[in-house]
Amino acid sequence: MNKRINKKELINKKTDLAERDEINKRLITASKSNIEELYNALESSEKGKTRTQIKTAIDLYGDNNVTYSKEDSLIKRLIRAFINPFTLILIALAVVSAFTDIILVDSSNRDFATVIIIFAMVLISGVLRFVQETRSGNAAEKLLEMIETT
């Protein structure tokens, strides 16, 4: 199985290298060409492309717009902050601890401390993750506002 993955990764790396090599060759050729040769190669002119060429490019490649994903609601972000492998393991440990320290023992020997500590860890972890994701999301939005598409 690992050999198959390694072969696929190797093929992907070779493809990436070939694409980069092709781009580098094109850039070197463009840097050595004069302006007229570049205009001819790019089918353009000093005034830019014609409306027909622009329409063809839009039909072929789509609009040149930055797309933004819609922001998740507060509830979705809160759920995502608390549902992750780390917190799920802690919740499972809390359930096991609840059975072994509270449910399956005499009422005089019940110990709530472990369950309370684990749930506090889950709560702290989730809140910290939510706060950090909110801050990073706000920073990303501010950076996107700085982008000016021309």
C-alpha positions in Angstrom: 0.0 0.0 0.0 2.8 2.4 0.9 4.5 1.7 -2.4 1.3 2.7 -4.3 1.1 6.0 -2.3 4.8 6.6 -2.9 4.4 6.0 -6.6 1.4 8.4 -6.8 3.3 11.0 -4.8 6.3 10.6 -7.0 4.2 11.0 -10.2 2.6 14.1 -8.7 6.0 15.6 -7.8 7.3 14.8 -11.3 4.2 16.5 -12.8 4.7 19.6 -10.5 8.4 19.8 -11.4 7.6 19.5 -15.1 5.0 22.3 -14.8 7.4 24.5 -12.9 10.1 23.8 -15.4 7.8 24.8 -18.3 6.8 28.0 -16.5 10.4 28.9 -15.8 11.3 28.3 -19.5 8.4 30.6 -20.6 9.6 33.3 -18.1 13.2 33.1 -19.3 12.0 33.3 -22.9 9.8 36.3 -22.2 12.6 38.0 -20.3 14.9 37.6 -23.3 12.3 38.7 -25.9 11.6 42.2 -27.1 8.2 43.8 -26.6 6.9 43.2 -30.1 7.7 39.4 -29.8 5.9 39.3 -26.4 2.8 41.1 -27.8 2.7 38.5 -30.7 3.2 35.6 -28.3 0.5 36.8 -26.0 -1.8 37.9 -28.8 -2.0 41.4 -27.3 -0.8 45.0 -28.0 0.2 48.1 -26.2 -3.5 48.9 -25.7 -4.2 45.4 -24.3 -6.5 42.7 -25.6 -9.6 43.4 -27.7 -13.1 43.0 -26.4 -13.5 39.8 -28.4 -10.3 38.3 -26.9 -11.5 39.3 -23.4 -14.9 37.7 -24.0 -13.3 34.5 -25.3 -11.0 34.4 -22.2 -14.0 34.9 -19.8 -15.9 32.2 -21.6 -12.9 29.9 -21.4 -11.5 30.6 -17.9 -14.4 32.4 -16.1 -14.4 35.8 -14.5 -11.3 37.1 -12.7 -13.0 37.6 -9.3 -11.9 36.8 -5.8 -14.6 34.5 -4.3 -15.4 34.7 -0.6 -17.0 31.9 1.4 -19.9 32.7 3.5 -19.2 32.9 7.2 -20.4 30.1 9.5 -23.0 31.0 12.1 -22.0 31.4 15.8 -23.6 28.0 16.7 -21.7 26.1 14.0 -18.4 27.7 15.1 -19.1 26.8 18.7 -19.9 23.2 17.8 -16.8 22.9 15.7 -14.7 24.3 18.5 -15.9 21.6 20.9 -16.2 18.6 18.5 -12.6 17.5 17.7 -10.6 14.4 18.4 -9.1 15.8 21.6 -12.3 16.8 23.2 -14.1 13.6 22.0 -11.4 11.5 23.8 -11.8 13.6 26.9 -15.6 13.2 26.8 -15.2 9.4 26.5 -12.8 9.5 29.5 -15.3 11.5 31.5 -18.1 9.0 30.6 -15.9 6.1 31.7 -14.9 7.9 34.9 -18.6 8.7 35.6 -19.4 5.0 35.4 -16.4 3.9 37.5 -16.5 6.7 40.1 -20.1 7.7 40.4 -22.6 5.2 38.9 -21.1 1.8 39.8 -20.1 2.7 43.4 -21.9 3.1 46.7 -23.4 6.5 47.4 -20.9 7.0 50.2 -17.8 6.5 47.9 -18.8 8.6 44.9 -16.1 10.9 43.6 -17.1 13.7 41.3 -13.7 15.3 41.1 -12.3 13.4 38.1 -15.5 14.0 36.0 -15.6 17.7 36.9 -11.9 18.1 36.1 -12.2 16.4 32.7 -15.3 18.4 31.7 -13.5 21.6 32.8 -10.6 20.7 30.5 -13.2 20.1 27.6 -14.8 23.5 28.4 -11.4 25.4 28.6 -10.2 23.7 25.4 -13.3 24.5 23.4 -13.4 28.1 24.6 -9.8 28.7 23.8 -10.2 27.1 20.3 -13.3 29.2 19.6 -11.6 32.4 20.7 -8.5 31.7 18.6 -10.5 30.8 15.5 -12.6 33.9 15.9 -9.5 36.1 16.2 -7.8 34.5 13.2 -11.0 34.8 11.2 -11.2 38.5 12.0 -7.6 39.0 11.0 -8.2 37.1 7.7 -11.2 39.4 7.0 -9.1 42.5 7.6 -6.5 41.2 5.2 -9.2 40.5 2.6 -10.4 44.0 3.0 -6.9 45.3 2.0 -7.0 43.4 -1.3 -7.9 45.6 -4.2 -8.8 43.8 -7.4 -8.0 45.7 -10.5 
